[in-house]
Amino acid sequence: MPVSPRDQSESTTCRGPGCFNLVKQSARGRRRHYCSDPCGTRYRRSVRPAADNGAFAEASLTELTRLTAQFDLSGDSPERDLALLVECEKVWKDLKSAVVLQSRDGRMKMPEIAQRLHMSTTTLARSLEGAPGRRERRLSPETDVRIPEQPRPQRHPAPGPPRARRPQGGTGDMDGAAPGCGPAATLASALSHLHRRSSATYKALGAEVGVDPSYISRAVSGERIPSWPVTRKLALALETDPEEILPLWRAARGYILAGTTDVQAALRGLHTAAAHPDVQTLAARTHLTTDQITHALTGPGLPDWDTTQAIVSALHGQHELIRPLWNAARAAVLSTRAAASSTCTISAGAFG
């Protein structure tokens, strides 16, 4: 994302613990927060809670022991044994990651760990992808894995407006998983951008929202679509207007957008999901003027459809979701104008 020029004389204080050096900002590029890499490392370690990899390993081993004890190798219930194998593979991956992380905590180098596991360093690094998130889920009480005897009943969101035909990427399931594209992915992209822009940790956000930190992690990464109360609190914690996130959330759940929010709020939500590109960048993408774009995003009036369509395309949104919303807003504008233009032409004397 292009960064606006800054004054070359601008300086900020280093965020490193105990460091008060001034960090001189350059005219271009990302804003610097630390005077050196060691200061950046010390700061990140100070704001992140210490990882309990020992508890991660113990919880994984306990769960693996519990699962293996449930096998019935008589052949009477092969479906259950197959389901147990799938769960055991997941827990075994967690146990392996936990032991590797413990080895790293003990200052063992990655090449040495890879050699002892008879694998390449690249394969070992790939196996650790997502390990922090899996550790949080493993240590969270709500993620205790069980092999259900009966299918779990599907949960539904709180009563809301009438459903539209579910768009691609939408889901009506409470805490449903977000796919890789579509409205649900757009919501996840907005939450992810807001989280990166903030300095809050998952633990701090979880405490403020009132949910487990692993739940925040899954919502930001797109693994889950949270309920609206949780999404609203998360938007406030990330210092953004919930009304801009509401259209993205409604689209992700498959709700009807028309009549529930205004076009500008929907466009600002897409703007957030696209990581807040500046007006000049949008002008280059859309061939619109900066005034047209600013008015479309924040102006009191309704932009015309050509302008709206161009901005939606530049923000990688979906026209089929925004067009009904724009049509409803246009109809409301025309209705208001018609009511304002109609005047009573009968004299007061005609009423006696």
Secondary structure, 3 states (H helix, E strand, C coil): CCCCCCCCCCEEECCCCCCCCEEECCCCCCCCCCCCHHHHHHHHHHHCCCCCHHHHHHHHHHHHHHHHCCCCCCCCCHHHHHHHHHHHHHHHHHHHHHHHHHHHHCCCCHHHHHHHCCCCHHHHHHHCCCHHHHHHHHHCHHHCCCCCCCCCCCCCCCCCCCECCCCCCCCCCCCCCCCCCCHHHHHHHHHHHHHHHCCCCHHHHHHHHCCCHHHHHHHHHCCCCCCHHHHHHHHHHCCCCHHHHHHHHHHHHCECCCCCCCHHHHHHHHHHHCCCCCHHHHHHHHCCCHHHHHHHHHCCCCCCHHHHHHHHHHCCCCHHHHHHHHHHHHHHHHHHHHHHHCCCCCCHHHHC
